[in-house]
Amino acid sequence: MPSPRERAYDFAVIGGGTAGMTVATQVAMAGKRVALIEAERTGGDCLYTGCVPSKSLIASARALQTIREAGVHGISVSEISLDLGQTIDRKQRIIEVIEPHDSPERLARAGVEVIAGHARFTGPRTLAVGDAQLRAGNFAITTGSQPAVPCIPGLAESGYVTNVEMLDRREVPRRLAVIGAGSIGLELGQTFARFGSEVTVIGRGPRMLRRDEPASTDVLRRALEREGITFHMQTMVERVEATGTGKRLRLRNAVGEETGIETDEILVAVGRKPRTENLGLDLAGVDPGEAGIQVDKRLRTSASHIWACGDVTGPPYWTHAAEDQARTVAANVLGGRKTWSARAIPWATYTDPEVAGVGLTIEEARQRHGDRIDVLQWPYGAIDRARTDGATAGLMTVILTRGWTRGRLGGEIAGAHIVGQRAGDLINQFAFMMAWRLPAGMLARTVQTYPSLSLGVRQVVARHWTK
């Protein structure tokens, strides 16, 4: 029995981002008494420092680039100027429009009691939130992630920004060094290059976007280089030094060659790390793991009554994956036995051109299936709508396996990768086919509107038969 000072709930959720709001709402709708504890504000990183604000700035940068390239359409523009302050104000207005959907008031209407404060386990079934004590039958940890910062000598002393600060910046740096060649670094790097910065991207690996198909990232790199972005791949930042005119990064590449670059601002974008600090996980019997809280296929932690979902469990750090995981947790908290898999979860990087994927790369498919795969590719230059839009820099890649259909109707889609205009939208057709394990021939026989980019989806799968 709870003590008089304790507040009792059926289910308590720690963290009010996408995963936390989703699982709390789903369980509350089933009639359970649910508490959601959030230390800052509901809505999480996606609304305030991630998806929404970054895509707002990307849209502004794309509009600026479209005006610059208007001459190809016979349109003459004499003067172009950017007021980054107004661009940031626009971004903030968009957040304010979406904000009510993620507000404590909306959650309350759904039956969720929102409690402000930092939650910490004091035992397997108890939490402390300030002076209050909470007891619950089941818990979900959904505290999300935060920018990871590498341990580079001189970096902290010289100063740097992450995506959090960069998205509120009201002046364009003349020179910008981006440490990290993942989605965040490339999206913001291209955005500020279009705003007028001289951008240099430094990546530790041999290529950008390690999860994506190499053919896709090659197309993107060429596009970014045409816009003036410089790349130093397979390169480590060994030291950062403040200078009289800015900051100097000392670099070393894979063959040991040393060089240095001067910059005015450093954007650290090397990835994210789960927020697991000061949660009292040891008192709850939860294994924090090395790359995020450890969970099984049902997203249950090492404590049988505690679940975790979203970024706090480690990669993939995608909002839509967090939401899907939260639905799985809600079903299991309510007595189900649902499992979660990233097999058919798509992803996208919203550069220009966009890069998107789902499932396996060609190399991964060969490792798993040997030579029993069929690789299909279709260039954007063969899609009529891409020609009319002047967006022919792109490629669709699809990997087929025999699958449960034993190759009939083309077999199953094991992976799909797109680089090009609207790749983030087009990839969802392949994700749908993979999620329901439908034979690829059904997609090849689906009528797509003409002229549209989606027609390329049908064309690339039809290559299986024309080959």
C-alpha positions as CSV (number, residue, x, y, z in Angstrom):
1,M,0.0,0.0,0.0
2,P,1.3,3.5,-0.8
3,S,2.1,5.8,2.2
4,P,-0.1,8.9,2.7
5,R,2.7,11.0,1.0
6,E,2.7,8.9,-2.1
7,R,0.6,9.3,-5.2
8,A,-0.3,6.0,-6.9
9,Y,-0.7,5.4,-10.6
10,D,-1.1,2.4,-12.8
11,F,1.6,3.6,-15.2
12,A,4.3,6.3,-15.0
13,V,6.2,7.7,-17.9
14,I,9.5,9.5,-17.5
15,G,10.0,11.9,-20.4
16,G,7.6,14.0,-22.5
17,G,8.9,13.7,-26.0
18,T,7.3,11.8,-28.9
19,A,7.7,8.4,-27.3
20,G,6.6,9.5,-23.9
21,M,3.5,11.4,-25.1
22,T,2.5,8.5,-27.4
23,V,2.8,5.7,-24.8
24,A,1.2,7.8,-22.0
25,T,-1.8,8.7,-24.2
26,Q,-2.3,5.2,-25.5
27,V,-2.4,3.7,-22.0
28,A,-4.6,6.4,-20.6
29,M,-7.1,5.9,-23.4
30,A,-7.5,2.3,-22.1
31,G,-8.7,3.7,-18.8
32,K,-5.5,3.5,-16.8
33,R,-4.3,6.2,-14.4
34,V,-1.2,7.6,-16.0
35,A,1.4,10.1,-15.0
36,L,3.9,11.7,-17.3
37,I,6.9,13.4,-15.7
38,E,8.8,16.0,-17.8
39,A,11.7,18.1,-16.5
40,E,11.5,20.8,-19.3
41,R,8.6,21.0,-21.7
42,T,6.4,18.4,-23.4
43,G,7.1,18.0,-27.1
44,G,10.7,17.0,-26.8
45,D,13.7,17.6,-29.1
46,C,11.7,17.0,-32.3
47,L,9.5,20.0,-31.8
48,Y,11.9,22.5,-30.3
49,T,15.5,21.6,-31.4
50,G,15.2,18.9,-34.1
51,C,12.8,17.9,-36.9
52,V,10.5,20.9,-36.9
53,P,12.9,23.8,-36.7
54,S,15.6,22.2,-38.9
55,K,13.1,21.5,-41.7
56,S,11.8,25.0,-41.4
57,L,15.3,26.4,-42.0
58,I,15.9,23.9,-44.8
59,A,12.8,25.1,-46.5
60,S,14.0,28.7,-46.3
61,A,17.4,27.7,-47.7
62,R,15.8,25.8,-50.5
63,A,13.7,28.9,-51.4
64,L,16.8,31.0,-51.5
65,Q,18.5,28.5,-53.8
66,T,15.5,28.3,-56.1
67,I,15.7,32.0,-56.6
68,R,19.4,31.9,-57.3
69,E,18.8,29.2,-60.0
70,A,15.7,30.9,-61.5
71,G,17.7,31.9,-64.6
72,V,17.4,28.4,-66.0
73,H,13.6,29.0,-66.2
74,G,14.1,32.3,-68.0
75,I,13.4,34.3,-64.8
76,S,15.7,37.2,-64.0
77,V,16.2,38.3,-60.4
78,S,18.4,41.3,-59.8
79,E,18.9,41.3,-56.0
80,I,18.7,38.6,-53.4
81,S,19.2,39.2,-49.7
82,L,18.6,37.1,-46.6
83,D,17.4,38.4,-43.2
84,L,18.2,35.4,-41.0
85,G,16.4,37.0,-38.1
86,Q,13.1,36.9,-40.0
87,T,13.9,33.3,-41.0
88,I,14.3,32.3,-37.4
89,D,11.1,34.2,-36.5
90,R,9.3,32.2,-39.2
91,K,10.7,29.0,-37.7
92,Q,9.5,30.0,-34.2
93,R,5.9,30.7,-35.5
94,I,5.8,27.2,-37.0
95,I,6.7,25.7,-33.7
96,E,4.0,27.8,-32.0
97,V,1.4,26.4,-34.4
98,I,2.3,22.8,-33.6
99,E,3.0,23.4,-29.9
100,P,-0.6,23.0,-28.7
101,H,-0.8,19.5,-30.0
102,D,2.1,18.5,-27.6
103,S,1.0,20.6,-24.7
104,P,0.2,19.5,-21.1
105,E,-3.4,20.7,-21.7
106,R,-3.9,18.3,-24.7
107,L,-2.4,15.5,-22.7
108,A,-4.7,16.2,-19.8
109,R,-7.7,16.0,-22.1
110,A,-6.5,12.6,-23.1
111,G,-6.4,11.5,-19.5
112,V,-2.7,11.9,-18.7
113,E,-1.6,13.8,-15.6
114,V,1.5,15.8,-16.5
115,I,3.9,16.5,-13.6
116,A,6.7,19.0,-14.0
117,G,10.1,18.1,-12.6
118,H,13.0,15.6,-12.8
119,A,12.1,12.0,-12.0
120,R,14.4,9.6,-10.2
121,F,13.8,6.1,-9.2
122,T,14.1,5.6,-5.4
123,G,13.2,1.9,-5.6
124,P,11.8,-0.7,-8.1
125,R,8.3,0.9,-8.1
126,T,8.8,4.4,-6.7
127,L,9.9,7.7,-8.1
128,A,10.9,11.0,-6.5
129,V,9.9,14.2,-8.3
130,G,11.0,17.1,-6.2
131,D,9.4,16.6,-2.8
132,A,6.7,14.3,-4.2
133,Q,6.8,10.5,-4.2
134,L,5.1,8.5,-6.9
135,R,4.3,4.8,-7.0
136,A,3.2,2.9,-10.1
137,G,2.6,-0.7,-11.2
138,N,4.5,-0.2,-14.5
139,F,6.9,2.4,-15.9
140,A,8.3,3.6,-19.2
141,I,11.6,5.4,-19.6
142,T,11.4,7.8,-22.6
143,T,13.9,10.5,-21.7
144,G,15.3,10.8,-25.3
145,S,18.8,11.8,-26.3
146,Q,21.1,14.8,-26.5
147,P,23.9,15.9,-28.8
148,A,27.1,13.9,-28.3
149,V,30.3,16.0,-28.0
150,P,33.7,14.5,-28.7
151,C,36.6,14.9,-26.4
152,I,38.8,17.1,-28.5
153,P,41.6,19.1,-26.8
154,G,40.8,22.8,-27.0
155,L,37.2,22.4,-28.3
156,A,35.4,23.5,-25.1
157,E,37.9,26.4,-24.6
158,S,37.6,27.7,-28.2
159,G,33.8,27.4,-28.2
160,Y,31.4,25.4,-30.4
161,V,27.7,25.0,-31.1
162,T,25.4,22.0,-31.5
163,N,22.2,21.8,-33.6
164,V,20.4,23.3,-30.5
165,E,22.2,26.6,-30.7
166,M,22.6,26.6,-34.5
167,L,18.9,26.5,-35.0
168,D,18.5,29.8,-33.2
169,R,21.4,31.6,-34.7
170,R,20.5,35.0,-36.1
171,E,23.8,35.8,-38.0
172,V,25.4,33.8,-40.7
173,P,29.0,32.8,-39.9
174,R,31.4,33.6,-42.8
175,R,33.2,30.3,-42.2
176,L,31.6,27.2,-40.7
177,A,33.4,23.9,-39.8
178,V,31.1,21.0,-39.3
179,I,32.5,18.1,-37.3
180,G,30.4,15.1,-38.4
181,A,29.1,13.8,-41.7
182,G,25.8,12.4,-40.6
183,S,22.2,13.7,-41.2
184,I,22.4,16.7,-38.8
185,G,25.8,17.9,-40.0
186,L,24.9,17.6,-43.7
187,E,21.4,19.2,-43.4
188,L,22.6,22.2,-41.4
189,G,25.9,22.4,-43.4
190,Q,24.0,22.7,-46.7
191,T,21.5,25.1,-45.1
192,F,24.1,27.5,-43.9
193,A,26.1,27.2,-47.2
194,R,23.0,28.4,-49.0
195,F,22.7,31.2,-46.4
196,G,26.2,32.3,-47.4
197,S,28.7,30.4,-45.1
198,E,31.9,28.8,-46.4
199,V,31.3,25.3,-45.1
200,T,33.8,22.5,-44.5
201,V,32.6,19.1,-43.3
202,I,35.0,16.8,-41.4
203,G,34.1,13.1,-41.1
204,R,35.9,10.2,-39.4
205,G,34.6,7.6,-41.8
206,P,35.4,7.0,-45.5
207,R,32.0,8.3,-46.5
208,M,29.0,10.3,-45.3
209,L,25.7,8.8,-44.0
210,R,27.2,5.4,-43.1
211,R,23.7,3.7,-43.0
212,D,22.9,4.6,-46.6
213,E,23.7,3.0,-49.9
214,P,27.1,4.2,-51.2
215,A,25.7,5.0,-54.6
216,S,23.2,7.3,-52.9
217,T,25.8,9.1,-50.8
218,D,28.1,9.5,-53.9
219,V,25.3,11.5,-55.7
220,L,24.7,13.6,-52.6
221,R,28.4,14.4,-52.1
222,R,28.8,15.6,-55.7
223,A,25.7,17.8,-55.3
224,L,27.1,19.4,-52.1
225,E,30.5,19.9,-53.6
226,R,28.9,21.7,-56.6
227,E,27.4,24.1,-54.0
228,G,30.9,24.8,-52.6
229,I,31.0,22.6,-49.6
230,T,34.5,21.1,-48.9
231,F,34.9,17.6,-47.4
232,H,37.7,16.1,-45.3
233,M,36.7,12.4,-44.9
234,Q,38.7,9.8,-43.0
235,T,39.9,12.7,-40.9
236,M,40.3,13.3,-37.2
237,V,40.2,16.7,-35.5
238,E,43.2,16.5,-33.2
239,R,43.0,19.9,-31.6
240,V,41.1,23.2,-31.7
241,E,42.8,26.5,-31.0
242,A,41.4,30.0,-30.6
243,T,43.1,32.6,-32.9
244,G,42.9,36.3,-33.2
245,T,40.5,36.0,-36.2
246,G,38.5,32.9,-35.2
247,K,39.4,29.2,-34.5
248,R,41.9,26.8,-36.0
249,L,41.2,23.1,-36.3
250,R,44.2,20.8,-36.6
251,L,43.4,17.7,-38.7
252,R,45.0,14.3,-39.4
253,N,43.8,12.1,-42.2
254,A,43.9,8.3,-42.6
255,V,47.5,8.3,-44.0
256,G,48.8,10.5,-41.2
257,E,49.0,13.8,-43.1
258,E,48.4,16.8,-41.0
259,T,46.6,20.0,-42.1
260,G,44.7,22.9,-40.5
261,I,41.7,25.0,-41.4
262,E,40.5,28.3,-40.1
263,T,36.9,28.9,-39.2
264,D,34.6,31.3,-37.4
265,E,32.2,28.8,-36.0
266,I,32.3,25.1,-35.2
267,L,29.2,22.9,-35.4
268,V,29.5,19.7,-33.6
269,A,27.3,17.1,-35.2
270,V,28.9,13.7,-34.4
271,G,25.6,12.0,-33.4
272,R,23.5,11.7,-30.2
273,K,23.7,9.9,-26.9
274,P,20.8,8.6,-24.7
275,R,19.8,10.6,-21.7
276,T,20.2,8.2,-18.8
277,E,21.9,10.4,-16.2
278,N,20.5,10.8,-12.7
279,L,17.6,8.5,-13.2
280,G,18.4,6.1,-10.4
281,L,18.4,3.1,-12.8
282,D,20.4,1.0,-10.4
283,L,17.8,1.4,-7.7
284,A,15.1,0.2,-10.2
285,G,17.1,-2.8,-11.4
286,V,17.5,-1.4,-14.9
287,D,20.6,-2.1,-17.0
288,P,21.7,1.3,-18.5
289,G,23.8,-0.4,-21.3
290,E,26.7,1.2,-23.1
291,A,24.8,2.6,-26.0
292,G,21.4,3.1,-24.4
293,I,19.0,1.3,-22.0
294,Q,19.0,-2.4,-22.9
295,V,15.6,-3.8,-23.9
296,D,14.3,-7.0,-25.4
297,K,12.1,-7.4,-28.5
298,R,9.1,-6.3,-26.5
299,L,11.0,-3.2,-25.3
300,R,11.1,-4.4,-21.7
301,T,14.2,-3.6,-19.7
302,S,16.0,-5.9,-17.3
303,A,13.2,-5.0,-14.8
304,S,10.1,-6.8,-15.8
305,H,7.7,-3.9,-15.0
306,I,9.8,-1.2,-16.7
307,W,9.9,-0.5,-20.4
308,A,12.0,1.9,-22.4
309,C,11.5,3.3,-25.9
310,G,12.7,6.0,-28.2
311,D,16.2,7.5,-28.3
312,V,17.0,6.5,-24.7
313,T,17.4,2.9,-26.0
314,G,20.0,4.0,-28.5
315,P,19.9,4.2,-32.3
316,P,17.9,4.6,-34.5
317,Y,17.4,8.2,-33.4
318,W,14.2,8.8,-35.5
319,T,11.0,10.4,-34.3
320,H,8.8,8.0,-36.3
321,A,10.7,5.0,-34.9
322,A,10.2,6.4,-31.3
323,E,6.5,6.7,-32.0
324,D,6.2,3.2,-33.3
325,Q,8.2,1.8,-30.4
326,A,5.8,3.7,-28.0
327,R,2.8,2.0,-29.5
328,T,4.5,-1.4,-29.0
329,V,5.2,-0.6,-25.3
330,A,1.6,0.6,-24.8
331,A,0.2,-2.6,-26.2
332,N,2.5,-4.7,-23.9
333,V,1.8,-2.6,-20.8
334,L,-1.9,-3.4,-21.5
335,G,-1.2,-7.1,-21.5
336,G,-0.1,-7.7,-25.1
337,R,2.9,-9.6,-26.4
338,K,3.9,-7.4,-29.3
339,T,7.5,-7.3,-30.6
340,W,9.3,-4.4,-32.3
341,S,11.6,-4.5,-35.3
342,A,13.4,-1.9,-37.4
343,R,13.3,-4.1,-40.5
344,A,10.8,-2.0,-42.4
345,I,11.3,1.4,-40.7
346,P,12.4,4.0,-43.3
347,W,14.7,6.9,-42.7
348,A,15.6,10.1,-44.6
349,T,18.1,12.9,-44.7
350,Y,16.5,16.1,-45.9
351,T,19.4,17.6,-47.8
352,D,19.0,18.6,-51.4
353,P,18.9,16.1,-53.0
354,E,17.3,14.1,-50.2
355,V,18.6,10.7,-49.3
356,A,16.3,7.9,-48.0
357,G,16.4,4.2,-47.3
358,V,14.6,1.2,-45.8
359,G,16.0,-2.2,-45.1
360,L,19.3,-3.6,-46.2
361,T,22.0,-2.1,-48.4
362,I,23.4,-4.1,-51.3
363,E,26.4,-5.3,-49.2
364,E,24.2,-6.2,-46.2
365,A,21.9,-8.2,-48.5
366,R,24.8,-10.1,-50.1
367,Q,26.1,-11.0,-46.6
368,R,22.7,-12.3,-45.6
369,H,21.5,-13.9,-48.9
370,G,24.7,-14.4,-50.9
371,D,24.1,-14.2,-54.7
372,R,20.4,-14.8,-54.4
373,I,19.5,-11.1,-54.8
374,D,18.5,-9.0,-57.7
375,V,19.8,-5.4,-57.6
376,L,17.7,-2.9,-59.6
377,Q,18.6,0.7,-60.3
378,W,16.8,3.6,-62.1
379,P,18.3,7.1,-62.6
380,Y,16.2,10.2,-61.9
381,G,17.2,11.3,-65.4
382,A,14.9,8.6,-66.8
383,I,11.9,9.9,-64.9
384,D,10.0,12.5,-67.0
385,R,8.9,14.5,-64.0
386,A,12.5,14.9,-62.8
387,R,13.4,16.2,-66.3
388,T,10.6,18.8,-66.3
389,D,11.6,19.9,-62.8
390,G,15.3,20.1,-63.6
391,A,16.0,17.6,-60.7
392,T,17.7,14.8,-62.6
393,A,20.5,14.3,-59.9
394,G,19.2,11.1,-58.3
395,L,19.0,7.4,-58.3
396,M,16.7,4.7,-57.1
397,T,18.1,1.3,-55.9
398,V,16.0,-1.7,-55.0
399,I,17.3,-5.1,-53.7
400,L,15.0,-8.1,-54.2
401,T,15.2,-11.5,-52.6
402,R,13.2,-14.7,-53.2
403,G,11.5,-14.3,-49.8
404,W,8.5,-16.3,-48.7
405,T,7.1,-16.1,-52.2
406,R,10.1,-18.1,-53.5
407,G,10.7,-15.5,-56.2
408,R,7.2,-15.4,-57.6
409,L,6.0,-12.0,-58.7
410,G,9.6,-10.7,-58.3
411,G,10.1,-11.9,-54.7
412,E,10.4,-9.6,-51.7
413,I,12.0,-6.2,-51.3
414,A,14.9,-6.6,-48.9
415,G,16.0,-3.0,-49.1
416,A,15.4,0.2,-51.1
417,H,17.5,3.4,-51.3
418,I,16.7,6.7,-53.0
419,V,18.7,9.9,-53.6
420,G,16.8,12.7,-55.3
421,Q,14.0,15.1,-55.1
422,R,11.3,14.0,-52.6
423,A,13.2,10.8,-51.7
424,G,11.9,11.0,-48.1
425,D,8.3,10.7,-49.4
426,L,8.9,8.1,-52.1
427,I,10.7,5.7,-49.8
428,N,7.4,5.1,-48.0
429,Q,6.0,3.1,-50.9
430,F,8.8,0.6,-50.4
431,A,8.4,0.7,-46.6
432,F,4.7,-0.3,-47.0
433,M,5.6,-3.3,-49.2
434,M,8.3,-4.5,-46.8
435,A,6.1,-4.0,-43.7
436,W,3.4,-6.3,-45.2
437,R,5.9,-8.6,-47.0
438,L,4.1,-8.0,-50.3
439,P,5.7,-9.3,-53.5
440,A,7.4,-6.6,-55.6
441,G,5.3,-7.4,-58.6
442,M,2.3,-5.8,-56.9
443,L,4.2,-2.5,-56.9
444,A,5.3,-3.0,-60.5
445,R,1.6,-3.5,-61.5
446,T,0.3,-0.5,-59.6
447,V,-0.7,2.4,-61.8
448,Q,1.1,5.6,-60.8
449,T,0.1,9.1,-62.0
450,Y,2.0,10.6,-64.9
451,P,4.1,12.6,-64.9
452,S,5.2,12.1,-61.3
453,L,8.3,11.1,-59.4
454,S,6.5,8.2,-58.0
455,L,6.3,6.7,-61.4
456,G,10.0,6.0,-61.0
457,V,9.1,3.6,-58.1
458,R,7.2,1.4,-60.6
459,Q,9.8,1.7,-63.2
460,V,12.7,0.6,-61.0
461,V,10.8,-2.5,-59.8
462,A,9.8,-3.3,-63.4
463,R,13.5,-3.6,-64.2
464,H,13.3,-7.1,-62.7
465,W,11.3,-8.3,-65.7
466,T,13.0,-6.2,-68.4
467,K,16.4,-7.5,-67.3
